Amino acid sequence: MTSNRLPIILLILAIVLVGLYSSIFVVNAREQAIVVRFGQIQTVKTEPGIYFKLPFGFMDADRVQLVEKQALRLDLDNIRVQVQDGQTFDVDAFVIYNISDVRRFRETVSGDREAAEARLRAQLDSSLRRVYGLRDYNAALSEERVAMMLEIRDDLRTDAENLGLHIDDVRIRRTDLSPEVAPNTYNAMRSERLAEAERIRAEGNEEGQRRRAIADRQVVELTAGAQRDAEILRGQGDADRNRVFAQVFSKDPAFFEFYRSMAAYSSALSSQDTTLVLSPNSEFFRYFDNAAGTLQSSPASPAVPVPAVPGALAPAAPAQPAN
């Protein structure tokens, strides 16, 4: 009797195990789960763990749909956009997003990630064209590019929330001139830079001339001031010298005359090539042979040589009377 019941027990146990296995589902840390019963969302599981549902899922009962929980990336390449001044760019961009509202994501796109990305791609394309179209050529290649990415991100967030998505970031990877307009654009840029260089060079030359004129005027003013001060100081020195000479002369006129005569000798006889033709009784030799300064002026006196003057001519001897 027991042996006849054993297969039935095993069959019942197998059915229970299969039913138990089919009623269990596991959600890991990178996923979210939607439990759908008869086409309606029954529950949403966003935390990792082991959960239960109705077994087997027959007749469309309690099916589990898993969706990604981590950050996702959507790339958009080779988008032709036109800026305000008519130039065209080839742009590559990408979006970082995540599925933040699983229930809305299921209701709007049936939990289909490809359908959600198709709508997000169309919105990104439209936003790129709008943002580039409001700016000129230089803005797309300048620091304003950061503001453009933030503006595109804000544009996408409202539409993405309707899909149950959250936009974390938008990045523009590449902004290149289209091949059709690149040569003309480069030539125009080169001409603009050359004109800018000429303008800066002309301004530099003008500024240089202005600074040189200021410096030349300052040099003239400083030189004139220095010469004026020098003349004033020279006049004051001459006045002081004359005052000292006058004081010395008033104290000892004889010594002053002797000192001036010695200075005249030093000045007149300083060169070896000096030649003087003078009478020995000349006033110039007053102190030459006589410290007292007295002159011997006898008409019968013989001629006095002048040995102290190198190269001087001796005076002629007096004529002898004729016999």
LOLUM-657537 format. One record per atom (N, C-alpha, C, O): z, y, x. Coordinates in steps of 0.05 Angstrom, whole numbers, padded with zeros to 5 digits, always signed. Example, Ala and Ser with C-alpha at 12.3 -4.5 7.8 and 13.67 -1.06 7.14 Angstrom:
BEGIN
+00156-00114+00264 +00156-00090+00246 +00156-00066+00264 +00169-00066+00285 +00142-00045+00257 +00143-00021+00273 +00157+00001+00258 +00161+00023+00268 
***
This chain:
BEGIN
+00000-00024+00017 +00000+00000+00000 +00000+00025+00017 -00014+00044+00012 +00017+00024+00039 +00019+00047+00057 -00007+00051+00072 -00015+00073+00076 -00020+00029+00079 -00045+00031+00094 -00067+00043+00077 -00086+00055+00087 -00065+00040+00050 -00086+00052+00032 -00082+00081+00029 -00101+00096+00024 -00057+00090+00031 -00052+00119+00027 -00057+00136+00053 -00061+00160+00052 -00058+00122+00076 -00061+00137+00101 -00086+00153+00102 -00085+00176+00111 -00109+00142+00095 -00134+00159+00096 -00132+00183+00078 -00142+00205+00084 -00119+00180+00054 -00117+00202+00036 -00099+00224+00047 -00105+00248+00045 -00077+00215+00060 -00059+00235+00072 -00073+00250+00095 -00071+00274+00098 -00088+00234+00111 -00103+00248+00133 -00123+00267+00122 -00127+00288+00134 -00137+00259+00100 -00157+00277+00089 -00144+00303+00078 -00154+00325+00082 -00121+00299+00064 -00107+00323+00054 -00098+00341+00077 -00100+00365+00075 -00088+00329+00098 -00078+00344+00121 -00101+00359+00135 -00098+00382+00143 -00124+00346+00136 -00148+00359+00148 -00157+00382+00132 -00164+00403+00143 -00156+00379+00105 -00164+00401+00087 -00145+00424+00091 -00153+00448+00091 -00119+00418+00093 -00099+00440+00096 -00103+00454+00122 -00102+00479+00123 -00109+00439+00144 -00113+00451+00170 -00138+00469+00170 -00138+00491+00181 -00159+00458+00158 -00184+00474+00158 -00180+00499+00141 -00189+00521+00148 -00166+00496+00118 -00161+00520+00102 -00144+00540+00116 -00148+00564+00114 -00123+00530+00130 -00106+00548+00145 -00122+00562+00167 -00118+00586+00172 -00139+00547+00181 -00155+00559+00203 -00174+00580+00192 -00178+00601+00205 -00187+00574+00170 -00206+00593+00159 -00193+00618+00146 -00206+00638+00141 -00167+00617+00142 -00153+00640+00130 -00140+00657+00152 -00128+00678+00145 -00143+00650+00177 -00131+00665+00199 -00154+00680+00214 -00174+00668+00219 -00150+00705+00220 -00168+00719+00238 -00152+00736+00258 -00130+00744+00252 -00163+00740+00281 -00150+00754+00303 -00165+00780+00309 -00189+00780+00311 -00150+00801+00312 -00160+00827+00320 -00150+00834+00348 -00126+00836+00352 -00168+00838+00367 -00159+00846+00394 -00157+00876+00397 -00163+00891+00378 -00149+00885+00421 -00144+00913+00425 -00170+00930+00425 -00168+00955+00423 -00193+00918+00427 -00218+00933+00428 -00232+00933+00401 -00255+00943+00400 -00220+00922+00381 -00234+00919+00355 -00217+00929+00332 -00192+00932+00335 -00230+00934+00310 -00217+00939+00284 -00230+00921+00264 -00253+00913+00266 -00215+00913+00244 -00225+00894+00224 -00224+00905+00196 -00206+00920+00188 -00246+00899+00181 -00247+00906+00153 -00249+00880+00136 -00267+00864+00140 -00230+00877+00118 -00230+00853+00100 -00243+00862+00074 -00233+00879+00060 -00266+00849+00068 -00281+00855+00044 -00279+00832+00025 -00284+00809+00031 -00271+00839+00001 -00269+00819-00020 -00287+00826-00044 -00284+00847-00057 -00307+00809-00048 -00326+00814-00070 -00340+00841-00067 -00344+00855-00087 -00347+00849-00042 -00361+00873-00037 -00344+00898-00035 -00354+00920-00030 -00318+00895-00041 -00300+00918-00040 -00281+00915-00016 -00273+00893-00009 -00274+00938-00003 -00256+00937+00019 -00228+00930+00009 -00216+00945-00007 -00218+00908+00020 -00192+00900+00012 -00170+00912+00029 -00150+00922+00020 -00175+00911+00055 -00156+00922+00074 -00170+00928+00101 -00191+00917+00106 -00157+00945+00117 -00167+00952+00143 -00145+00947+00164 -00122+00955+00160 -00152+00933+00185 -00134+00926+00206 -00142+00941+00232 -00163+00935+00243 -00126+00960+00241 -00133+00975+00265 -00116+00967+00289 -00122+00975+00312 -00094+00952+00284 -00076+00944+00306 -00082+00915+00314 -00088+00899+00297 -00081+00909+00340 -00086+00881+00348 -00065+00862+00338 -00041+00870+00335 -00073+00838+00332 -00054+00818+00322 -00068+00795+00307 -00093+00794+00306 -00052+00777+00294 -00062+00755+00278 -00057+00762+00249 -00035+00769+00241 -00078+00759+00232 -00077+00766+00204 -00087+00743+00187 -00100+00724+00196 -00081+00745+00160 -00089+00724+00142 -00107+00736+00120 -00106+00760+00113 -00124+00718+00109 -00142+00725+00087 -00146+00700+00070 -00136+00679+00077 -00161+00703+00049 -00167+00680+00033 -00185+00661+00049 -00204+00671+00063 -00181+00635+00048 -00197+00617+00064 -00226+00614+00055 -00233+00619+00032 -00242+00605+00074 -00270+00598+00070 -00288+00621+00064 -00311+00621+00074 -00280+00641+00049 -00298+00663+00042 -00320+00655+00024 -00342+00666+00026 -00316+00635+00007 -00337+00627-00012 -00340+00648-00034 -00322+00662-00040 -00364+00648-00044 -00371+00667-00066 -00365+00696-00058 -00356+00712-00075 -00370+00702-00032 -00367+00729-00022 -00337+00738-00023 -00332+00762-00027 -00318+00720-00020 -00290+00728-00021 -00279+00730+00008 -00282+00712+00024 -00266+00752+00013 -00252+00757+00038 -00268+00750+00063 -00262+00731+00078 -00288+00767+00067 -00303+00766+00092 -00291+00787+00111 -00283+00808+00102 -00291+00781+00137 -00280+00799+00157 -00303+00811+00173 -00319+00796+00184 -00303+00837+00175 -00323+00851+00191 -00309+00865+00214 -00291+00882+00209 -00316+00859+00238 -00304+00872+00262 -00321+00895+00272 -00346+00892+00274 -00309+00917+00278 -00323+00940+00289 -00308+00948+00315 -00285+00942+00319 -00323+00963+00332 -00312+00971+00358 -00291+00993+00354 -00293+01010+00337 -00271+00991+00372 -00250+01011+00371 -00251+01030+00395 -00241+01053+00394 -00263+01021+00418 -00264+01037+00442 -00286+01059+00440 -00302+01059+00422 -00286+01077+00460 -00306+01098+00461 -00334+01087+00465 -00337+01068+00481 -00353+01098+00451 -00381+01089+00452 -00398+01112+00461 -00391+01135+00460 -00422+01104+00471 -00440+01124+00482 -00467+01122+00469 -00478+01100+00465 -00478+01145+00463 -00505+01147+00451 -00522+01165+00469 -00515+01188+00473 -00544+01155+00480 -00562+01171+00497 -00586+01180+00482 -00597+01166+00465 -00595+01204+00489 -00619+01216+00477 -00635+01228+00501 -00627+01247+00513 -00659+01216+00506 -00675+01223+00530 -00701+01236+00522 -00713+01230+00501 -00711+01253+00540 -00738+01265+00539 -00742+01280+00512 -00762+01275+00498 -00724+01297+00506 -00727+01314+00482 -00740+01340+00490 -00729+01354+00507 -00762+01347+00478 -00777+01372+00485 -00766+01394+00467 -00768+01394+00443 -00753+01414+00480 -00741+01437+00466 -00754+01463+00476 -00764+01464+00498 -00754+01483+00459 -00766+01509+00466 -00744+01530+00465 -00728+01532+00446 -00743+01547+00485 -00724+01569+00486 -00735+01594+00474 -00758+01594+00465 -00719+01615+00474 -00726+01639+00460 -00751+01653+00470 -00766+01664+00455 -00755+01652+00497 -00778+01666+00508 -00803+01648+00509 -00823+01656+00523 -00803+01625+00496 -00827+01609+00494 -00829+01587+00514 -00847+01569+00511 -00813+01586+00534 -00813+01564+00554 -00803+01538+00541 -00787+01539+00522 -00812+01516+00551 -00804+01490+00541 -00790+01474+00562 -00797+01475+00586 -00770+01458+00554 -00755+01442+00572 -00755+01413+00562 -00758+01407+00538 -00753+01395+00581 -00747+01366+00576 -00718+01362+00580 -00708+01366+00603 -00704+01353+00560 -00674+01351+00560 -00666+01322+00556 -00676+01308+00539 -00646+01314+00572 -00632+01288+00568 -00603+01294+00562 -00591+01310+00576 -00592+01282+00542 -00564+01286+00534 -00552+01260+00524 -00566+01241+00518 -00526+01260+00523 -00512+01237+00512 -00487+01246+00498 -00476+01267+00503 -00477+01229+00480 -00454+01234+00463 -00434+01212+00467 -00441+01188+00467 -00409+01219+00471 -00387+01200+00471 -00372+01202+00444 -00363+01224+00437 -00370+01180+00430 -00358+01180+00404 -00342+01155+00400 -00344+01136+00416 -00326+01154+00378 -00312+01130+00370 -00311+01129+00340 -00313+01149+00326 -00306+01104+00329 -00304+01100+00300 -00276+01106+00293 -00258+01089+00296 -00271+01129+00282 -00243+01138+00276 -00235+01130+00247 -00211+01125+00243 -00253+01130+00229 -00247+01123+00201 -00263+01099+00193 -00287+01101+00185 -00251+01075+00195 -00265+01050+00191 -00274+01048+00161 -00296+01038+00156 -00257+01056+00143 -00263+01054+00115 -00288+01070+00108 -00306+01061+00094 -00289+01095+00117 -00312+01112+00112 -00337+01102+00126 -00359+01103+00116 -00333+01091+00150 -00355+01079+00165 -00368+01056+00149 -00392+01053+00149 -00351+01040+00136 -00361+01018+00120 -00375+01029+00095 -00396+01018+00086 -00364+01049+00083 -00375+01059+00058 -00401+01074+00061 -00419+01072+00044 -00405+01088+00083 -00429+01104+00087 -00452+01088+00099 -00475+01091+00090 -00447+01072+00119 -00469+01058+00132 -00464+01028+00132 -00476+01013+00148 -00447+01018+00115 -00440+00990+00112 -00430+00978+00138 -00434+00954+00143 -00418+00994+00155 -00408+00984+00180 -00429+00978+00200 -00424+00964+00220 -00453+00988+00197 -00475+00983+00215 -00476+01004+00236 -00482+01028+00231 -00470+00997+00261 -00469+01016+00283 -00497+01028+00288 -00500+01051+00294 -00518+01011+00287 -00545+01021+00292 -00553+01042+00272 -00566+01062+00279 -00546+01038+00247 -00553+01058+00226 -00538+01084+00231 -00549+01105+00228 -00512+01082+00239 -00497+01106+00245 -00508+01121+00269 -00509+01145+00268 -00517+01106+00290 -00527+01119+00313 -00555+01132+00307 -00562+01152+00319 -00570+01120+00289 -00596+01132+00282 -00591+01159+00269 -00606+01178+00275 -00572+01161+00251 -00566+01187+00238 -00554+01206+00258 -00560+01230+00258 -00537+01197+00276 -00525+01214+00296 -00546+01224+00316 -00545+01247+00325 -00566+01207+00322 -00587+01215+00341 -00604+01238+00328 -00611+01257+00342 -00610+01236+00303 -00625+01257+00290 -00610+01283+00289 -00621+01305+00292 -00584+01282+00285 -00567+01306+00284 -00565+01318+00312 -00566+01343+00315 -00563+01302+00333 -00563+01312+00360 -00589+01325+00368 -00589+01347+00380 -00611+01313+00360 -00637+01325+00366 -00640+01353+00353 -00649+01372+00365 -00631+01355+00327 -00633+01380+00313 -00615+01401+00326 -00622+01424+00328 -00591+01393+00333 -00572+01412+00345 -00582+01422+00372 -00578+01446+00379 -00593+01404+00388 -00604+01412+00414 -00626+01434+00411 -00626+01454+00425 -00644+01429+00393 -00666+01448+00388 -00655+01475+00378 -00665+01496+00387 -00635+01474+00361 -00624+01500+00351 -00610+01515+00373 -00615+01539+00375 -00594+01502+00389 -00578+01516+00409 -00596+01527+00431 -00592+01549+00441 -00616+01511+00440 -00634+01521+00461 -00652+01544+00449 -00659+01562+00464 -00659+01542+00424 -00677+01562+00413 -00664+01589+00410 -00678+01609+00407 -00638+01590+00410 -00624+01616+00408 -00620+01630+00435 -00609+01652+00436 -00628+01617+00457 -00623+01628+00484 -00649+01631+00499 -00670+01619+00492 -00648+01647+00521 -00671+01651+00537 -00673+01630+00559 -00657+01612+00561 -00692+01634+00576 -00698+01615+00598 -00674+01612+00617 -00667+01589+00624 -00663+01634+00625 -00642+01633+00646 -00616+01621+00635 -00601+01609+00651 -00610+01623+00610 -00585+01613+00599 -00583+01583+00602 -00561+01573+00607 -00605+01569+00599 -00605+01540+00601 -00599+01530+00629 -00592+01507+00633 -00603+01547+00649 -00599+01539+00677 -00575+01553+00689 -00573+01553+00714 -00558+01566+00674 -00536+01581+00684 -00510+01568+00675 -00509+01546+00664 -00488+01583+00681 -00461+01573+00673 -00458+01572+00643 -00439+01560+00633 -00476+01585+00628 -00474+01584+00599 -00480+01556+00588 -00476+01551+00564 -00489+01539+00605 -00495+01511+00596 -00470+01497+00586 -00472+01481+00567 -00447+01503+00597 -00422+01492+00587 -00416+01500+00558 -00409+01484+00541 -00420+01526+00553 -00416+01536+00525 -00436+01523+00506 -00430+01518+00483 -00461+01518+00516 -00481+01505+00499 -00472+01476+00491 -00476+01468+00468 -00461+01462+00510 -00452+01434+00504 -00429+01434+00484 -00428+01417+00466 -00411+01453+00487 -00389+01455+00468 -00399+01462+00440 -00389+01452+00420 -00419+01479+00439 -00430+01487+00413 -00444+01463+00399 -00441+01459+00375 -00458+01447+00415 -00471+01423+00404 -00450+01404+00395 -00453+01391+00373 -00429+01400+00410 -00407+01382+00402 -00395+01391+00375 -00390+01374+00358 -00390+01416+00372 -00378+01426+00347 -00398+01422+00324 -00389+01417+00301 -00424+01425+00329 -00443+01421+00308 -00443+01392+00298 -00445+01387+00274 -00440+01373+00317 -00441+01345+00310 -00416+01335+00296 -00417+01316+00280 -00394+01348+00301 -00368+01337+00291 -00367+01336+00261 -00357+01317+00249 -00377+01357+00248 -00375+01358+00219 -00391+01335+00206 -00381+01321+00188 -00416+01332+00215 -00433+01310+00205 -00423+01283+00213 -00425+01264+00197 -00412+01281+00237 -00402+01255+00246 -00378+01246+00230 -00374+01222+00225 -00361+01265+00222 -00337+01257+00206 -00345+01245+00179 -00331+01228+00168 -00368+01254+00168 -00378+01242+00143 -00386+01213+00147 -00388+01198+00128 -00391+01205+00172 -00398+01177+00178 -00374+01161+00187 -00377+01137+00193 -00351+01173+00188 -00327+01160+00198 -00326+01159+00229 -00311+01143+00240 -00340+01177+00242 -00341+01179+00271 -00327+01204+00281 -00325+01224+00266 -00318+01203+00305 -00306+01226+00318 -00321+01231+00344 -00322+01213+00361 -00331+01256+00348 -00345+01263+00373 -00325+01272+00394 -00312+01292+00390 -00324+01257+00415 -00306+01264+00437 -00318+01284+00456 -00305+01303+00465 -00344+01281+00462 -00356+01299+00482 -00386+01297+00479 -00397+01277+00471 -00400+01319+00487 -00429+01320+00489 -00436+01330+00517 -00425+01351+00525 -00454+01317+00530 -00462+01325+00557 -00493+01327+00559 -00507+01310+00549 -00502+01348+00572 -00531+01351+00578 -00535+01341+00607 -00526+01354+00626 -00549+01319+00610 -00553+01307+00636 -00575+01321+00652 -00573+01323+00676 -00596+01329+00638 -00619+01339+00653 -00632+01361+00636 -00636+01358+00611 -00640+01383+00649 -00656+01404+00637 -00678+01412+00656 -00673+01427+00675 -00702+01402+00652 -00725+01407+00669 -00747+01420+00654 -00751+01416+00630 -00761+01437+00669 -00785+01449+00657 -00806+01428+00651 -00809+01408+00666 -00820+01431+00629 -00841+01412+00623 -00864+01414+00643 -00868+01436+00653 -00878+01393+00649 -00899+01394+00669 -00921+01414+00663 -00933+01425+00682 -00926+01421+00638 -00947+01439+00632 -00941+01468+00640 -00959+01483+00647 -00916+01475+00639 -00909+01504+00644 -00894+01507+00670 -00889+01530+00678 -00888+01486+00684 -00873+01488+00709 -00886+01505+00730 -00873+01523+00741 -00912+01501+00737 -00925+01518+00758 -00924+01548+00751 -00917+01564+00768 -00931+01555+00727 -00931+01583+00719 -00903+01595+00720 -00899+01618+00728 -00884+01579+00712 -00856+01588+00712 -00846+01592+00740 -00833+01612+00746 -00853+01574+00758 -00845+01577+00786 -00857+01602+00798 -00844+01616+00813 -00883+01607+00793 -00896+01630+00803 -00883+01656+00792 -00879+01675+00807 -00876+01655+00767 -00863+01679+00755 -00835+01683+00767 -00828+01706+00773 -00821+01661+00771 -00795+01664+00784 -00797+01674+00813 -00781+01691+00821 -00817+01665+00827 -00822+01674+00855 -00828+01704+00855 -00817+01719+00871 -00845+01713+00837 -00852+01741+00835 -00827+01758+00829 -00823+01779+00840 -00811+01748+00810 -00786+01763+00803 -00767+01765+00826 -00755+01786+00831 -00765+01743+00841 -00746+01743+00864 -00757+01762+00886 -00741+01775+00899 -00784+01762+00891 -00795+01780+00911 -00791+01809+00903 -00784+01826+00920 -00795+01815+00878 -00790+01842+00868 -00761+01850+00871 -00754+01872+00879 -00743+01831+00865 -00715+01836+00868 -00707+01841+00897 -00691+01858+00903 -00720+01825+00915 -00714+01828+00944 -00724+01856+00953 -00710+01869+00969 -00748+01864+00944 -00758+01890+00952 -00740+01913+00942 -00734+01932+00956 -00730+01910+00918 -00713+01930+00906 -00687+01932+00923 -00677+01954+00929 -00675+01909+00929 -00650+01908+00944 -00655+01920+00972 -00638+01934+00983 -00678+01913+00984 -00684+01923+01011 -00688+01953+01011 -00678+01967+01029 -00701+01964+00990 -00705+01993+00988 -00678+02007+00984 -00673+02027+00996 -00661+01995+00967 -00635+02007+00964 -00618+02006+00990 -00604+02025+00996 -00622+01984+01005 -00607+01983+01030 -00617+02003+01050 -00601+02016+01064 -00644+02007+01051 -00655+02028+01069 -00645+02056+01061 -00638+02072+01078 -00645+02061+01035 -00636+02087+01026 -00606+02091+01033 -00598+02113+01042 -00591+02071+01029 -00562+02073+01035 -00558+02076+01065 -00541+02091+01074 -00575+02062+01081 -00573+02064+01110 -00580+02093+01120 -00566+02104+01137 -00601+02104+01109 -00608+02132+01116 -00586+02151+01108 -00580+02170+01123 -00575+02147+01085 -00553+02165+01076 -00529+02163+01095 -00518+02184+01102 -00522+02139+01102 -00499+02136+01120 -00505+02147+01148 -00488+02158+01161 -00530+02143+01158 -00538+02154+01184 -00537+02184+01183 -00528+02197+01202 -00546+02197+01161 -00545+02226+01159 -00516+02236+01160 -00510+02256+01172 -00499+02221+01145 -00471+02229+01145 -00459+02227+01173 -00444+02244+01183 -00466+02204+01187 -00455+02200+01214 -00466+02222+01233 -00451+02232+01250 -00492+02228+01231 -00503+02249+01249 -00489+02276+01244 -00483+02291+01263 -00485+02283+01218 -00471+02308+01212 -00443+02308+01223 -00433+02328+01234 -00429+02285+01221 -00402+02283+01232 -00402+02286+01262 -00384+02298+01273 -00423+02274+01275 -00424+02276+01304 -00428+02306+01312 -00415+02315+01331 -00446+02320+01298 -00450+02348+01305 -00425+02364+01300 -00417+02381+01316 -00411+02359+01278 -00386+02373+01272 -00365+02367+01293 -00351+02385+01302 -00362+02342+01300 -00342+02335+01320 -00349+02347+01347 -00331+02357+01362 -00375+02346+01355 -00383+02357+01381 -00378+02388+01381 -00368+02398+01401 -00385+02401+01360 -00381+02430+01358 -00351+02436+01360 -00343+02455+01374 -00335+02421+01345 -00306+02426+01346 -00295+02421+01373 -00277+02436+01383 -00305+02399+01387 -00295+02394+01414 -00303+02416+01433 -00287+02424+01450 -00328+02425+01431 -00336+02447+01449 -00320+02472+01443 -00312+02486+01462 -00315+02478+01418 -00299+02502+01411 -00271+02499+01423 -00260+02518+01435 -00259+02476+01420 -00232+02472+01431 -00232+02474+01462 -00214+02484+01474 -00254+02463+01474 -00256+02464+01503 -00259+02492+01513 -00246+02500+01533 -00275+02508+01499 -00277+02536+01507 -00251+02551+01503 -00243+02568+01520 -00237+02545+01482 -00211+02558+01478 -00191+02550+01500 -00178+02567+01511 -00191+02524+01506 -00173+02515+01528 -00181+02526+01555 -00164+02533+01571 -00208+02528+01559 -00217+02539+01585 -00210+02568+01587 -00201+02577+01609 -00213+02583+01565 -00205+02611+01566 -00175+02614+01571 -00166+02632+01586 -00159+02597+01557 -00130+02598+01562 -00123+02591+01591 -00105+02603+01602 -00138+02572+01602 -00133+02565+01630 -00140+02587+01649 -00125+02593+01668 -00163+02600+01644 -00171+02622+01661 -00151+02645+01659 -00144+02658+01678 -00141+02649+01634 -00121+02671+01631 -00096+02664+01646 -00084+02681+01658 -00087+02639+01644 -00063+02631+01658 -00067+02633+01688 -00049+02642+01703 -00091+02625+01697 -00096+02627+01726 -00095+02656+01736 -00083+02662+01756 -00109+02673+01721 -00109+02702+01729 -00081+02713+01728 -00073+02730+01744 -00065+02704+01708 -00038+02714+01706 -00021+02705+01730 -00006+02721+01742 -00025+02680+01739 -00011+02670+01762 -00020+02685+01787 -00003+02693+01804 -00046+02689+01790 -00056+02704+01813 -00045+02732+01814 -00037+02742+01835 -00044+02744+01790 -00034+02772+01789 -00004+02772+01797 +00004+02790+01811 +00011+02752+01788 +00039+02751+01795 +00043+02747+01826 +00059+02760+01838 +00026+02729+01837 +00028+02724+01865 +00020+02748+01881 +00033+02756+01901 -00002+02762+01873 -00011+02785+01887 +00010+02807+01886 +00014+02822+01906 +00023+02810+01864 +00044+02831+01862 +00068+02825+01879 +00081+02844+01889 +00074+02799+01884 +00097+02792+01900 +00091+02796+01930 +00108+02806+01945 +00068+02786+01939 +00061+02787+01968 +00032+02791+01971 +00017+02772+01974 +00022+02816+01970 -00007+02821+01972 -00019+02811+01998 -00042+02801+01998 -00005+02813+02020 -00016+02804+02046 -00021+02774+02046 -00042+02765+02054 -00001+02758+02036 -00005+02729+02035 -00027+02722+02016 -00042+02703+02021 -00029+02737+01994 -00050+02731+01975 -00078+02735+01987 -00096+02719+01982 -00081+02757+02002 -00107+02762+02016 -00112+02740+02036 -00135+02731+02039 -00091+02732+02051 -00095+02710+02071 -00103+02684+02057 -00121+02670+02066 -00090+02678+02035 -00097+02653+02020 -00125+02654+02010 -00140+02634+02011 -00134+02677+01999 -00161+02679+01989 -00182+02677+02011 -00203+02666+02007 -00175+02688+02035 -00194+02686+02057 -00196+02657+02066 -00218+02648+02073 -00174+02642+02067 -00175+02614+02075 -00192+02597+02055 -00206+02580+02063 -00189+02604+02030 -00205+02590+02009 -00234+02596+02013 -00251+02579+02008 -00241+02621+02020 -00269+02629+02025 -00280+02614+02049 -00303+02605+02049 -00263+02612+02071 -00272+02596+02094 -00278+02567+02086 -00299+02556+02094 -00260+02555+02071 -00264+02527+02063 -00289+02523+02046 -00303+02503+02049 -00294+02542+02029 -00318+02540+02012 -00344+02545+02027 -00363+02531+02023 -00343+02565+02045 -00368+02572+02059 -00375+02553+02082 -00398+02549+02088 -00354+02541+02095 -00359+02525+02118 -00355+02495+02112 -00351+02479+02130 -00357+02487+02087 -00353+02459+02080 -00375+02441+02088 -00371+02417+02093 -00399+02451+02091 -00422+02435+02099 -00428+02437+02128 -00424+02459+02140 -00437+02415+02141 -00444+02415+02169 -00470+02431+02175 -00475+02439+02197 -00485+02436+02154 -00511+02450+02158 -00509+02480+02153 -00529+02493+02151 -00484+02490+02150 -00481+02518+02143 -00486+02536+02168 -00475+02530+02189 -00502+02556+02165 -00508+02575+02187 -00503+02603+02177 -00515+02612+02157 -00486+02617+02191 -00480+02645+02184 -00488+02664+02206 -00482+02658+02230 -00501+02685+02199 -00509+02705+02219 -00493+02731+02211 -00501+02746+02194 -00471+02735+02225 -00453+02757+02219 -00443+02770+02244 -00444+02758+02266 -00434+02794+02241 -00422+02808+02264 -00394+02797+02268 -00380+02792+02249 -00385+02794+02294 -00358+02784+02298 -00337+02803+02286 -00315+02794+02280 -00343+02828+02283 -00324+02846+02272 -00326+02849+02241 -00316+02868+02229 -00340+02829+02229 -00344+02830+02200 -00318+02826+02186 -00300+02812+02196 -00316+02837+02162 -00292+02834+02146 -00287+02805+02139 -00265+02796+02133 -00309+02788+02139 -00306+02760+02132 -00289+02745+02152 -00274+02727+02145 -00289+02754+02179 -00274+02741+02199 -00248+02755+02205 -00237+02753+02227 -00238+02768+02186 -00213+02783+02189 -00190+02765+02198 -00174+02773+02215 -00187+02742+02185 -00165+02724+02192 -00175+02700+02208 -00160+02681+02212 -00199+02700+02218 -00210+02677+02232 -00196+02672+02259 -00189+02650+02265 -00193+02694+02275 -00180+02692+02301 -00154+02707+02303 -00141+02707+02323 -00146+02719+02280 -00122+02736+02281 -00107+02732+02254 -00116+02741+02233 -00084+02718+02256 -00069+02712+02232 -00058+02738+02219 -00052+02738+02195 -00056+02760+02235 -00046+02785+02224 -00067+02799+02207 -00060+02816+02191 -00092+02792+02212 -00113+02804+02196 -00123+02831+02206 -00135+02845+02191 -00117+02838+02232 -00126+02863+02243 -00152+02859+02257 -00156+02839+02271 -00170+02878+02255 -00196+02876+02267 -00196+02894+02292 -00185+02915+02293 -00210+02883+02314 -00214+02899+02339 -00241+02911+02338 -00261+02897+02341 -00242+02936+02334 -00268+02949+02330 -00272+02969+02353 -00271+02993+02347 -00277+02960+02378 -00283+02978+02401 -00312+02977+02405 -00324+02956+02407 -00325+03001+02407 -00354+03001+02411 -00363+02990+02438 -00385+02980+02440 -00345+02991+02459 -00353+02980+02485 -00344+02952+02489 -00349+02940+02510 -00332+02940+02469 -00322+02913+02473 -00346+02894+02473 -00366+02898+02459 -00343+02873+02489 -00365+02853+02491 -00368+02839+02464 -00350+02839+02447 -00391+02826+02462 -00396+02811+02438 -00378+02787+02436 -00374+02773+02456 -00367+02782+02414 -00348+02759+02410 -00363+02736+02398 -00376+02738+02377 -00362+02713+02411 -00377+02689+02400 -00363+02680+02374 -00340+02687+02369 -00377+02665+02359 -00366+02654+02334 -00367+02624+02336 -00384+02611+02323 -00349+02611+02352 -00350+02582+02355 -00341+02567+02331 -00347+02543+02329 -00327+02580+02312 -00316+02565+02290 -00337+02558+02269 -00332+02542+02251 -00361+02570+02271 -00382+02565+02252 -00403+02547+02264 -00418+02555+02281 -00403+02521+02257 -00423+02503+02269 -00451+02512+02262 -00457+02519+02240 -00468+02513+02283 -00496+02521+02280 -00500+02550+02276 -00523+02559+02271 -00479+02567+02279 -00483+02596+02276 -00497+02607+02300 -00493+02597+02322 -00512+02628+02296 -00525+02642+02318 -00506+02662+02331 -00492+02677+02318 -00505+02661+02358 -00488+02680+02372 -00499+02708+02371 -00524+02711+02370 -00483+02728+02370 -00493+02756+02368 -00507+02764+02394 -00500+02755+02416 -00526+02781+02391 -00541+02790+02415 -00524+02807+02433 -00507+02823+02423 -00529+02805+02460 -00514+02821+02479 -00523+02850+02478 -00546+02856+02472 -00505+02869+02484 -00512+02897+02483 -00534+02903+02504 -00534+02891+02525 -00551+02921+02497 -00573+02928+02516 -00563+02943+02540 -00544+02960+02537 -00574+02938+02565 -00567+02951+02589 -00583+02977+02592 -00606+02979+02585 -00570+02997+02602 -00584+03022+02606 -00606+03019+02626 -00604+03004+02645 -00627+03033+02623 -00650+03032+02641 -00645+03048+02666 -00633+03069+02665 -00655+03037+02689 -00652+03051+02715 -00672+03073+02715 -00674+03088+02735 
***
